[in-house]
Amino acid sequence: MAFSNEQLERYSRHIILKEVGAKGQNKLLSSSVLIIGAGGLGAPAAMYLAAAGVGTVGIADADEVELSNLQRQIIHSTEDLGKAKVQSAKEIIERMNPDVKVNTYRIFVDSSNIADLIKDYDFIIDGTDNFPAKFLINDACVMAGKPFCHAGIIRFKGQLMTYVPGKGPCYRCIFKNPPPKDAVPTCKQAGVIGAMGGVIGSLQAMEAIKYLLGVGELLTGYLLTYDALTMEFRKIKLPSETKGCAVCGENPTITELIDYEQSECDGVSL
Amino acid sequence: MKITVAGVKKEFDDGLTVAKLVNLEKVETPQYVTVTINDEFVESGAFENTILKDGDEVEFLYFMGGGR
């Protein structure tokens, strides 16, 4: 694909990078990323992917914009209150970069819709706020052979890891099953510093971009943790022995998607 | 003996179990933490019976559910 003069200028800082170049930028323009959850993590991830010229960005979220979202969900503004988050996100992305096609899905993911949702995307970003969704995304991506980046944030902490089929552990290798309802605090219960979504969501966008370009080393086999109070990043090596995993192992016992019980604050905006 | 816990080398008495270490390190929601020793998972039911040895590297991996 030949670039227009406008595109050459828009993506000039990418094209000049030896790891990207015209070829890499073309790859991004012909790539697709699905972001599940248009909130603290999904907002910055969507914005950086759109600005980077990822050609198709899908956004799935059933919620409307609420006032308590705006402390961190930077893709939504005060004037968007009450608007569907996917619509608010789509409007911003289209203003940022007309090269990007935005697909919106105003749904909560569950076992009945996720396989269909992820099937046409090259990479998936988990920007959800609850364990049932995080396990569902993991299992669906493992079963469909899709790469994805998991992340979680709470208080002044965040963490992320990337799963690529056949390369290292999945989320369920580490965390076998979701904790019982309300056993582990959520952002709504415990709070989260707004910029944490910016740090970790941007790192998820970075993982997606590196995967699409095929450059560098991904967080496969590693969990990157960030503590803002001590200002420490740690790249923790994960066990490479994953044969016994219930979903990605040699003899999986989980072969169908599971809808776990949602904790009390799921379904409302965190 | 010296054990590296979450990247920090610390001195402990011999015979320390994973369960005791989880307690000493004041791990939040200890029943839901994933523990690795030298890049291998410790089964969650085996914390009481797993005895650490000098030079072990221990990591605690926590559930983190927020995002939206």
Interface residues (C-beta under 8 A of the other chain):
Chain A: G37 A38 G39 G40 L41 G42 D61 D63 Q73 D126 G127 T128 D129 N130 F131 K134 A151 G152 I153 I154 K157 G158 Q159 C173 I174 F175 K176 P179 A183 V184 T186 C187 A190 V192 G197 L223 R234 I236 K237 L238 P239 S240 E241 S269 L270
Chain B: A6 G7 T29 Q31 Y32 T34 T36 D39 E40 F41 S44 E59 L61 Y62 F63 M64 G65 G66 G67 R68
